[in-house]
Amino acid sequence: MKPHILILAWMVLSSVAWADDGVRPEGFEIPRSAVHQITSATLDRSYEIYVKTPPGYASPENADKIYPVIYLNDGPYTFQVASGITHLPMNTGAFEPAILVGISFAQGEKGMDSRVRDLTPSRDASWKKYETGGGPAYLTFLEQEVFALIEEEYRADPANRTLAGQSLGGSFGAWVVLTRPDLFKNYILTSPSLWFNDNEIFDLEARYAAAHDDLTANVYFAVGSMERKGNGMRNDMVGDQVEFVRRLRARNYPSLRLKDDIVEGALHVTTFPIGFTNGAQWLFHTNGDN
């Protein structure tokens, strides 16, 4: 039997793992999810926080169990994608169960206005249309307010946090790795905009290396093979990732685990689902898959 026929047959036989029983309400809802709102004292803005608990979270036998948490920037997009990607692997035991947390854009703002400000670590005067440089304050918001909400309301493991981000969210994650590596255990960084502000992240990496002999983190990078200058892109994001990872590996940090992929045929707007899948499998795969 051909491989694609086997896969189709397996999907049909395993349909119970793909969906919950019962009739769906009008307007699809993500199972086991909730929305919280934070009016940030740090930022003086409001954000929605999307949370999905893993299968078995509410079972009495798991009442004392704490769970890893995957935090996702650009939540209106990434939370839905991550929920779908992890649904079957967590339901079948292929992935370690984890809580998903998506952070929305600031309420009342356009998504690009919010994300460009919040996910850039420094002011770049060349950006005329958008405000930049809100990254440090946004990271304080995550640490002091979002973490507090999740770790008070849910059985979340503060020692096992993952940060996932795409594009500016990916470069924001790389900046966090080099400035506050204590905040997250793992990183899934796709299509990272390492070009921001004249590739200043490379200077930051050099300064970190000069001051430290170790970096404790598990970091997964992915970029689409089409993310090169001339393919509708202003920057060679493939080359930037390759060079950044090369420099990190050359430091020989004892506690740094690195994995990187170039996703064949993927565009800037299509890399995240593939990269997140590969990164989550690298970090959360178990031996319990069926």
C-alpha positions in Angstrom: 0.0 0.0 0.0 1.3 3.5 -0.9 2.5 5.7 2.0 -0.1 8.4 1.4 -2.9 5.7 1.5 -1.6 4.4 4.8 -1.5 7.9 6.2 -5.1 8.6 5.1 -6.3 5.3 6.6 -4.5 6.1 9.9 -6.2 9.5 10.0 -9.7 7.9 9.5 -9.1 5.3 12.2 -7.7 7.9 14.6 -10.5 10.4 14.1 -11.4 10.2 17.8 -8.2 12.0 18.6 -8.8 14.8 16.2 -12.0 16.2 17.6 -14.2 16.3 20.7 -17.5 14.5 20.7 -20.7 16.5 20.4 -22.1 19.2 18.1 -20.0 22.3 17.6 -21.7 25.7 18.5 -22.1 28.3 15.9 -18.6 29.9 15.7 -15.8 27.4 16.4 -14.3 27.5 19.8 -10.9 26.1 20.9 -11.5 23.5 23.6 -10.1 24.1 27.1 -9.3 27.7 26.3 -10.0 30.9 28.1 -9.4 34.6 27.6 -8.1 36.9 30.3 -7.6 40.7 30.1 -4.7 42.6 31.7 -4.6 46.3 31.9 -0.9 46.7 32.3 0.5 49.0 35.0 3.9 48.8 33.2 2.6 49.8 29.7 -0.7 51.6 30.5 -2.3 49.5 27.8 -4.7 46.5 27.9 -3.9 43.1 26.4 -5.9 39.9 26.0 -4.2 36.7 27.2 -5.3 33.5 25.6 -4.8 30.3 27.5 -5.3 26.7 26.5 -4.8 23.9 29.1 -3.6 20.5 27.9 -5.7 17.3 27.9 -6.1 15.8 31.4 -5.4 19.1 33.1 -8.8 19.1 34.9 -8.6 15.4 35.9 -8.6 14.7 39.6 -5.5 12.5 39.3 -3.5 15.5 37.9 -4.6 17.9 40.6 -1.0 18.2 41.9 0.7 18.2 38.5 2.4 21.3 37.2 2.9 22.0 33.5 5.4 23.6 31.1 4.1 26.8 29.5 4.6 27.9 25.9 4.2 31.7 25.5 3.4 33.0 22.1 3.8 36.6 20.8 1.4 37.8 18.0 -1.2 35.7 19.8 -4.2 36.3 17.5 -2.2 34.3 14.8 0.2 32.1 16.7 -2.1 30.9 19.4 -4.5 29.4 16.9 -1.7 27.8 14.9 0.0 26.3 18.0 -3.3 25.0 19.4 -4.0 23.1 16.2 -0.4 21.8 15.9 -0.2 20.5 19.4 -3.8 19.1 19.6 -3.2 15.7 18.2 0.3 15.1 19.6 -0.8 16.0 23.1 -4.0 14.0 22.9 -2.1 10.9 21.8 0.9 11.3 24.2 3.4 12.1 21.5 4.1 15.5 23.1 4.5 16.3 26.7 1.4 18.2 27.8 1.9 21.9 28.1 -0.2 25.1 28.7 -0.4 27.4 25.7 -0.5 31.2 26.3 -1.0 33.7 23.5 -0.4 37.5 24.1 -2.7 39.7 22.0 -1.8 43.0 20.4 -2.6 46.1 22.5 -6.4 46.6 22.7 -7.6 49.4 20.4 -4.4 49.4 18.3 -3.6 48.1 14.9 -1.7 44.8 15.1 1.4 46.2 13.3 1.5 49.3 15.4 1.4 47.2 18.6 3.8 44.5 17.6 6.5 46.7 16.0 6.7 48.8 19.1 6.5 45.9 21.6 8.8 43.5 19.9 11.7 45.8 19.0 14.4 46.3 21.7 15.7 49.7 20.6 14.7 52.9 18.9 15.4 52.9 15.2 14.9 56.4 13.7 14.7 55.0 10.2 11.3 53.6 10.9 9.0 56.5 10.1 5.6 54.8 10.1 5.9 52.9 13.3 7.2 53.5 16.8 10.1 51.2 17.8 12.0 50.4 21.0 9.3 49.2 23.3 10.8 45.7 23.8 12.4 46.3 27.3 9.1 47.6 28.8 7.2 44.8 27.1 9.5 42.2 28.6 8.9 43.7 32.0 5.2 43.4 31.3 5.7 39.7 30.5 7.8 39.0 33.5 5.8 40.9 36.2 2.3 40.7 34.9 1.7 37.9 32.4 3.8 35.4 34.3 2.1 36.4 37.5 -1.4 35.8 36.0 -0.5 32.4 34.5 1.4 31.2 37.5 -1.3 32.3 40.0 -4.3 31.1 38.0 -2.8 27.9 36.5 -0.6 25.0 37.6 2.3 26.4 35.6 6.0 25.5 36.1 8.0 28.7 36.4 11.2 26.7 35.7 9.9 25.4 32.3 8.8 28.3 30.2 9.1 28.4 26.4 9.0 31.6 24.3 7.8 31.3 20.7 7.9 34.1 18.2 7.8 34.7 14.4 9.6 37.5 12.5 10.0 40.5 14.9 8.8 38.0 17.6 11.7 35.8 16.6 14.3 38.5 16.9 12.7 39.6 20.2 13.2 36.1 21.4 16.9 36.1 20.3 17.3 39.4 22.2 15.8 37.8 25.3 18.2 34.9 25.1 21.1 37.3 25.3 19.7 39.7 27.9 17.5 37.7 30.2 18.3 34.0 29.6 16.9 33.2 33.1 13.3 33.9 32.1 12.8 31.0 29.6 14.1 27.5 29.4 13.3 27.1 25.7 12.9 29.2 22.6 11.2 28.5 19.2 12.2 31.4 16.9 11.0 31.4 13.3 11.9 33.8 10.6 13.7 36.0 13.1 14.2 39.6 11.9 17.9 39.7 12.9 18.4 42.6 10.4 16.5 45.0 12.7 18.4 48.2 13.4 21.4 47.4 11.2 21.8 43.9 12.6 22.4 45.2 16.1 21.7 41.7 17.6 25.1 40.6 16.3 26.9 43.3 18.3 24.8 42.2 21.4 25.9 38.6 20.9 29.5 39.6 20.8 29.1 41.7 24.0 27.4 38.7 25.7 30.2 36.4 24.7 32.9 38.7 26.0 31.2 38.8 29.4 30.0 35.2 29.8 31.4 31.7 29.4 28.0 29.9 29.3 24.5 30.4 28.1 21.8 28.1 29.5 19.0 27.7 27.0 17.5 25.4 24.4 17.0 27.3 21.2 15.4 26.3 17.9 15.7 28.5 14.8 13.9 28.1 11.5 13.8 30.3 8.4 12.1 29.7 5.0 14.4 29.0 2.1 12.6 31.8 0.1 13.4 34.4 2.8 16.3 35.8 0.8 16.9 39.2 -0.7 15.3 39.4 -4.1 12.5 37.0 -3.3 10.2 39.8 -2.3 12.4 40.3 0.8 14.5 43.4 1.6 17.0 41.3 3.7 18.8 38.0 3.5 17.1 36.4 6.4 18.5 33.0 5.6 22.0 34.3 5.6 21.4 36.2 8.9 20.2 33.1 10.6 23.0 30.9 9.4 25.6 33.4 10.6 23.9 34.1 13.9 23.7 30.3 14.7 27.3 29.8 13.5 28.5 32.4 16.0 26.5 30.9 18.8 27.9 27.5 18.1 31.4 28.8 17.9 31.2 30.0 21.5 31.0 26.3 22.7 28.7 27.2 25.6 28.3 24.1 27.7 24.6 24.6 28.6 23.4 25.8 25.2 21.5 23.4 23.0 20.9 24.6 19.4 19.0 23.3 16.5 18.3 25.2 13.2 16.5 24.5 10.0 16.0 26.1 6.6 12.5 25.1 5.6 12.6 24.3 1.9 10.2 26.3 -0.2 8.7 28.3 2.8 8.0 32.0 2.6 8.2 34.5 5.4 4.4 34.2 5.8 4.4 30.4 5.8 7.4 29.4 7.9 5.8 29.6 11.4 3.6 26.6 11.3 6.4 24.3 10.0 9.0 25.8 12.3 6.8 25.7 15.3 5.9 22.0 14.6 9.6 21.1 14.3 10.6 23.1 17.3 7.9 21.8 19.5 8.7 18.2 18.4 12.4 18.8 19.3 11.5 20.1 22.7 8.4 18.2 23.8 8.4 14.9 22.0 8.0 11.8 24.2 8.2 8.1 23.6 4.5 7.7 24.3 3.1 8.4 20.8 0.8 5.8 19.3 
